[in-house]
Amino acid sequence: MNKFNPEKDILALDFDGVIVNSIEECLVVGYNSLQKHLGLSGFINRLNELNKEQITASKQMRNFIRHSEDYVYIFYALQRGAGIRNQSEFDNFLKRHADLKDSFHKIFYRERSQLLATERQRWLELNPLYPGMGDFIRTYRYPERLVIITTKRAEFVVATLTAEDIGFPTANLFSADQGHSKSVLIAELLSSRAIQPQELHFIDDQVDTLITAKPLRVNLYLARWGYTNEDQVRLAEREKIPVLSRNEFFNHFRI
């Protein structure tokens, strides 16, 4: 693992799965979005309102998520009895049903926005920060060199951080929800701020995202506390990507 110099280097964090444990909010919104798409009732307020099999299967598939509409695909796959076991099977399922992508994207964000607007407290309760993350960000001594790179819309990131009393500079929030990949955002960050690749350290919980970013030659780390499974951890190790526990992250990057 490469040395980190906080006075010179940039620390870039993914949001969901690194800063915030949003799995319950995302799955609740994903389930309700599919119900609306299908014209069905029976919406849920909490994930534990589903049966144990649905909860277990949806959480397992969360590990394969790349985009917000994928949460709707999770429950579409369950509804169709797709029996998805790995990333490749999930990706192939999305390809077979690519005609639903735009509809699922729109309805997911509509449902999420409505939940935040009408039941803000419940929305926030479904998006808790991982232990220690709030203090880490609040007390980071070089906030101008701390950035967030996420596929989540900026408005939802800001709402979560504001509720936690975290004043994060919007100039350091890079949202990939408009079609740009995280790799593209990292490349733009390197270029716009004249940063050398070895001066940027990026932590994400999706190993495929990190593998895609390898050609950029930045420092990459897999967040073990996020939505990862053992297959993804082994893949990261084969790709020579360091895997960090939350305590290892704090020990390496806390100033």
HELIX and SHEET records of a PDB file:
HELIX    1   1 ILE A   23  HIS A   37  1                                  15    
HELIX    2   2 LEU A   47  GLU A   49  5                                   3    
HELIX    3   3 LYS A   52  ARG A   62  1                                  11    
HELIX    4   4 ASP A   70  GLN A   79  1                                  10    
HELIX    5   5 GLN A   87  ARG A   96  1                                  10    
HELIX    6   6 ALA A   98  LEU A  100  5                                   3    
HELIX    7   7 LYS A  101  THR A  118  1                                  18    
HELIX    8   8 ARG A  120  GLU A  125  1                                   6    
HELIX    9   9 MET A  133  ARG A  138  1                                   6    
HELIX   10  10 PRO A  143  ARG A  145  5                                   3    
HELIX   11  11 ALA A  154  ALA A  163  1                                  10    
HELIX   12  12 THR A  170  ASN A  172  5                                   3    
HELIX   13  13 LYS A  182  SER A  192  1                                  11    
HELIX   14  14 PRO A  197  GLU A  199  5                                   3    
HELIX   15  15 VAL A  207  ALA A  213  1                                   7    
HELIX   16  16 LYS A  214  LEU A  216  5                                   3    
HELIX   17  17 GLU A  230  ARG A  238  1                                   9    
HELIX   18  18 ARG A  246  PHE A  253  1                                   8    
SHEET    1   A 6 LEU A 173  SER A 175  0                                        
SHEET    2   A 6 LEU A 146  THR A 150  1                                        
SHEET    3   A 6 ILE A  10  LEU A  13  1                                        
SHEET    4   A 6 LEU A 200  ASP A 204  1                                        
SHEET    5   A 6 ASN A 219  ALA A 223  1                                        
SHEET    6   A 6 VAL A 243  LEU A 244  1                                        
END                                                                             
